[in-house]
Amino acid sequence: MENTTRTTIIEAAEALFYEQGLRSVSVDAIAARAGVTKRTLYYHFDSKDALIAAYLAARDAPTVERYRSWLGPDDRPLPDRILAMFTALANSAKRPGWRGCGFTRAALEMAGQPGHPAVVMAADHKKRFEAWLVEELTAGGVADPDLVGRQVMILLEGAIVHTLIHRDVAYALAGGRAAALLVACGSLTVAPAAARELMYTD
């Protein structure tokens, strides 16, 4: 029962934090959304910051798995898979409830408090995500996977932020083309002609 209640509280916090931000959501609102008393909430989480940490921890693995599914199996050329990942991001961003990356938003909201759990956990998440990208690029035969992984990470983050700001998925699609070209140019297994095709194909 305790685990069920804790999970319910985290799910309520996730919905509200992602939709409205960390600062604007009160503990009272989370308790009401979860259908528990404030006292019960504080029994499971000794502070709002602890609940924020639990919310972000719950999003960590599912976020990576979502992008892993978007990248897809390795039976296609890596640049095509990278492009597919950004295209899936664009499709996801079309949903009315899409609010970008919860980790990025949390870190920016608490940027004035470098030691805040939201900032620390967002940084850890982004490092793990980048490490996953590097693993995929290494397996795909990219010559300098650490560098290319960081570059793709920058393009992905920029695509998410600009898509959110402008409410225009063209930014995600443009980021995908740039990332696919970058991977193609850095790949040991993709011919230069394939890279040129990515560059000039509409």
Stockholm file with secondary structure:
# STOCKHOLM 1.0

chainA/1-202         MENTTRTTIIEAAEALFYEQGLRSVSVDAIAARAGVTKRTLYYHFDSKDALIAAYLAARDAPTVERYRSWLGPDDRPLPDRILAMFTALANSAKRPGWRGCGFTRAALEMAGQPGHPAVVMAADHKKRFEAWLVEELTAGGVADPDLVGRQVMILLEGAIVHTLIHRDVAYALAGGRAAALLVACGSLTVAPAAARELMYTD
#=GR chainA/1-202 SS CHHHHHHHHHHHHHHHHHHHCTTTCCHHHHHHHHTCCHHHHHHHCSSHHHHHHHHHHHHHHHHHHHHHHHHCCTTSCHHHHHHHHHHHHHHHHTSTTCCSCHHHHHHHHTTTCTTSHHHHHHHHHHHHHHHHHHHHHHHTTBSSHHHHHHHHHHHHHHHHHHHHHHTCTHHHHHHHHHHHHHHHHHBSSSCHHHHHHHHHCC
#=GC SS_cons         CHHHHHHHHHHHHHHHHHHHCTTTCCHHHHHHHHTCCHHHHHHHCSSHHHHHHHHHHHHHHHHHHHHHHHHCCTTSCHHHHHHHHHHHHHHHHTSTTCCSCHHHHHHHHTTTCTTSHHHHHHHHHHHHHHHHHHHHHHHTTBSSHHHHHHHHHHHHHHHHHHHHHHTCTHHHHHHHHHHHHHHHHHBSSSCHHHHHHHHHCC
//
